[in-house]
Amino acid sequence: MSTEVIIIGAGAAGLMCAIAAAKKGKRVKILEHANKAGKKILISGGGRCNFTNMYTEPKHYLCGNPHFCKSALSRYSPWDFVAEVDAAQLPWHEEKVGHLFSDNKSIAILNMLFDQCDALGVEIQLNCSVIHIAQTKNGGFKLDAVLKTTNSEHLYQCESLVIATGSLSFPTMGASDFGHRVAKQFGLNVTATAPGLVPLNFDAPEQKQFEELAGIHFHCTMACNGQSFSENLVFTHKGLSGPATLQVSSYWQPGDTVSVDCLPDHNLIDLLIQAQKDAPDKQLQTLLQAHLPQRFIASILLGTAAEKIDSLKPIKQCTHKEIELIAGLFHQWRFVPSGTAGYKKAEVTVGGVDTDEISSKNFEAKKVSGLYFIGEVLDVTGWLGGFNFQWAWASGRCCGEGL
Ligand SMILES: Cc1cc2nc3c(=O)[nH]c(=O)nc-3n(C[C@H](O)[C@H](O)[C@H](O)COP(=O)(O)OP(=O)(O)OC[C@H]3O[C@@H](n4cnc5c(N)ncnc54)[C@H](O)[C@@H]3O)c2cc1C
């Protein structure tokens, strides 16, 4: 029997779309190839689900067309999702600025979505791999699929087909290029993809220079390609992670230089000149250690022009030129990453189905009536901090309401 709406992918966007369409009275079926729905919701936010950001604005998204996400984000705001969380009586709280988390584990948010799907009669078929999609003569779609549990073949038919299969990041959680392949099959452009919100790896010289620093972290301002973020960075065994790095990674392209101000809240020149007056006998190293981890200071000074500066000498013996040199090293630390930690570790994928191909109102493909794309499969990538789920909820809801 033909279903009115088939959604491929039972993640954040797919579940939200199913709820919205079912509320309008549509018969909705979700086909999911994993053995569980909403796996990324479960692992998100360290298992606590940073489900939205209070201050969501279009500027928090990377997209080929910066206007594309405006309509959906304004029609389904963070407060609309909070209203659903409140209606389900789930406690939540704010962390950092505007990052909203579930007080309970992520499962509470996922169960809230499952409860709504159940109440509205949405069917979720797990372990279902769609092998082939074809348009029917009456404008609908025919899907050949295999149920992995029984290895049996199934034919599904629908009037509207929604692709909510996410993108390439975290393949262990069910991520696939399926959505991009479907887009290409129907003649839609897919923009170049890259891992986003991902650790950056050092090139060999920096890896050697910082090899002892894994675990060390501090507040910084990190910048790349005109975007900067003031957050923590964390050294890993291969390079850098932490929120500042993850944010910058979405803007980084191979060959680009990343610059780091390790003391964004201070002017090191002023600070050291003042120390020459107030504490002339203090060692340079002691003064820097008040602001940054000692091992990082040593690694930065090592192998640079500052190597010739004795960091144990009293600050009163430092020349202005030496002070300028030191300040430059810590305010403008620069490196060219050798790459990223890849899709295995990336929270999102930058790039995807070209938004020029899609209606920003209902997410239908402009060239293919009845075919819709929502969530991360699109070329819309949010910053860290709940923006990606907000995009999944907003695009899912606006698509579902328009079906
Ligand atoms: C470790 C981690 C932590 C994160 N934490 C946060 C956070 O706290 N806050 C935040 O805003 N964002 C977070 N994100 C990002 C967020 O999870 C995604 O942006 C969001 O899940 C995208 O929703 P989606 O529905 O488009 O895709 P997904 O949630 O990826 O859902 C896609 C679904 O489609 C299924 N699927 C894929 N291919 C097929 C196929 N061929 N056939 C059938 N089904 C298929 C998948 O199994 C999956 O269930 C995190 C991501 C990761 C990896």
The ligand as an SDF file (V2000), in Angstrom:
LIG
                    3D

 53 58  0  0  0  0  0  0  0  0999 V2000
   29.5580   13.1700   18.6620 C   0  0  0  0  0  0  0  0  0  0  0  0
   28.5660   14.1940   18.2150 C   0  0  0  0  0  0  0  0  0  0  0  0
   28.0180   15.0730   19.1400 C   0  0  0  0  0  0  0  0  0  0  0  0
   27.1230   16.0540   18.7270 C   0  0  0  0  0  0  0  0  0  0  0  0
   26.5770   16.8850   19.6560 N   0  0  0  0  0  0  0  0  0  0  0  0
   25.7060   17.8560   19.2710 C   0  0  0  0  0  0  0  0  0  0  0  0
   25.0780   18.6990   20.2250 C   0  0  0  0  0  0  0  0  0  0  0  0
   25.2090   18.5240   21.4350 O   0  0  0  0  0  0  0  0  0  0  0  0
   24.2770   19.7060   19.7580 N   0  0  0  0  0  0  0  0  0  0  0  0
   24.0420   19.8940   18.4080 C   0  0  0  0  0  0  0  0  0  0  0  0
   23.3100   20.8160   18.0330 O   0  0  0  0  0  0  0  0  0  0  0  0
   24.5820   19.0510   17.4860 N   0  0  0  0  0  0  0  0  0  0  0  0
   25.3920   18.0420   17.8850 C   0  0  0  0  0  0  0  0  0  0  0  0
   25.9200   17.2000   16.9440 N   0  0  0  0  0  0  0  0  0  0  0  0
   25.5080   17.3430   15.5360 C   0  0  0  0  0  0  0  0  0  0  0  0
   24.1080   16.7270   15.3550 C   0  0  0  0  0  0  0  0  0  0  0  0
   24.1140   15.4370   15.9060 O   0  0  0  0  0  0  0  0  0  0  0  0
   23.7230   16.6560   13.8680 C   0  0  0  0  0  0  0  0  0  0  0  0
   23.8870   17.9040   13.2760 O   0  0  0  0  0  0  0  0  0  0  0  0
   22.2720   16.2170   13.7330 C   0  0  0  0  0  0  0  0  0  0  0  0
   22.1070   14.9520   14.3050 O   0  0  0  0  0  0  0  0  0  0  0  0
   21.8480   16.1640   12.2710 C   0  0  0  0  0  0  0  0  0  0  0  0
   20.5340   15.6750   12.2140 O   0  0  0  0  0  0  0  0  0  0  0  0
   20.0320   14.8780   10.9220 P   0  0  0  0  0  0  0  0  0  0  0  0
   18.6980   14.3340   11.2930 O   0  0  0  0  0  0  0  0  0  0  0  0
   20.1520   15.7340    9.7310 O   0  0  0  0  0  0  0  0  0  0  0  0
   21.0710   13.6980   10.7370 O   0  0  0  0  0  0  0  0  0  0  0  0
   21.3570   12.4710   11.7120 P   0  0  0  0  0  0  0  0  0  0  0  0
   21.0220   12.8090   13.1050 O   0  0  0  0  0  0  0  0  0  0  0  0
   22.7290   12.0320   11.3830 O   0  0  0  0  0  0  0  0  0  0  0  0
   20.2990   11.3690   11.2600 O   0  0  0  0  0  0  0  0  0  0  0  0
   20.3950   10.7240   10.0230 C   0  0  0  0  0  0  0  0  0  0  0  0
   19.7490    9.3700   10.1660 C   0  0  0  0  0  0  0  0  0  0  0  0
   19.7000    8.7690    8.8770 O   0  0  0  0  0  0  0  0  0  0  0  0
   20.1470    7.4340    8.9810 C   0  0  0  0  0  0  0  0  0  0  0  0
   20.6560    7.0380    7.6660 N   0  0  0  0  0  0  0  0  0  0  0  0
   21.8300    7.3830    7.0850 C   0  0  0  0  0  0  0  0  0  0  0  0
   21.9330    6.7950    5.8760 N   0  0  0  0  0  0  0  0  0  0  0  0
   20.8080    6.0530    5.7090 C   0  0  0  0  0  0  0  0  0  0  0  0
   20.3390    5.2100    4.6640 C   0  0  0  0  0  0  0  0  0  0  0  0
   21.0620    4.9900    3.5670 N   0  0  0  0  0  0  0  0  0  0  0  0
   19.1300    4.6070    4.8130 N   0  0  0  0  0  0  0  0  0  0  0  0
   18.3950    4.7970    5.9470 C   0  0  0  0  0  0  0  0  0  0  0  0
   18.8000    5.5650    6.9590 N   0  0  0  0  0  0  0  0  0  0  0  0
   19.9930    6.2090    6.8400 C   0  0  0  0  0  0  0  0  0  0  0  0
   21.2000    7.4680   10.0680 C   0  0  0  0  0  0  0  0  0  0  0  0
   21.4140    6.1800   10.6100 O   0  0  0  0  0  0  0  0  0  0  0  0
   20.5570    8.4310   11.0480 C   0  0  0  0  0  0  0  0  0  0  0  0
   19.6960    7.7750   11.9450 O   0  0  0  0  0  0  0  0  0  0  0  0
   26.7840   16.1660   17.3470 C   0  0  0  0  0  0  0  0  0  0  0  0
   27.3190   15.2660   16.4140 C   0  0  0  0  0  0  0  0  0  0  0  0
   28.1880   14.2820   16.8420 C   0  0  0  0  0  0  0  0  0  0  0  0
   28.7320   13.3090   15.8190 C   0  0  0  0  0  0  0  0  0  0  0  0
  1  2  1  0
  2  3  1  0
  2 52  2  0
  3  4  2  0
  4  5  1  0
  4 50  1  0
  5  6  2  0
  6  7  1  0
  6 13  1  0
  7  8  2  0
  7  9  1  0
  9 10  1  0
 10 11  2  0
 10 12  1  0
 12 13  2  0
 13 14  1  0
 14 15  1  0
 14 50  1  0
 15 16  1  0
 16 17  1  0
 16 18  1  0
 18 19  1  0
 18 20  1  0
 20 21  1  0
 20 22  1  0
 22 23  1  0
 23 24  1  0
 24 25  2  0
 24 26  1  0
 24 27  1  0
 27 28  1  0
 28 29  2  0
 28 30  1  0
 28 31  1  0
 31 32  1  0
 32 33  1  0
 33 34  1  0
 33 48  1  0
 34 35  1  0
 35 36  1  0
 35 46  1  0
 36 37  1  0
 36 45  1  0
 37 38  2  0
 38 39  1  0
 39 40  1  0
 39 45  2  0
 40 41  1  0
 40 42  2  0
 42 43  1  0
 43 44  2  0
 44 45  1  0
 46 47  1  0
 46 48  1  0
 48 49  1  0
 50 51  2  0
 51 52  1  0
 52 53  1  0
M  END
$$$$
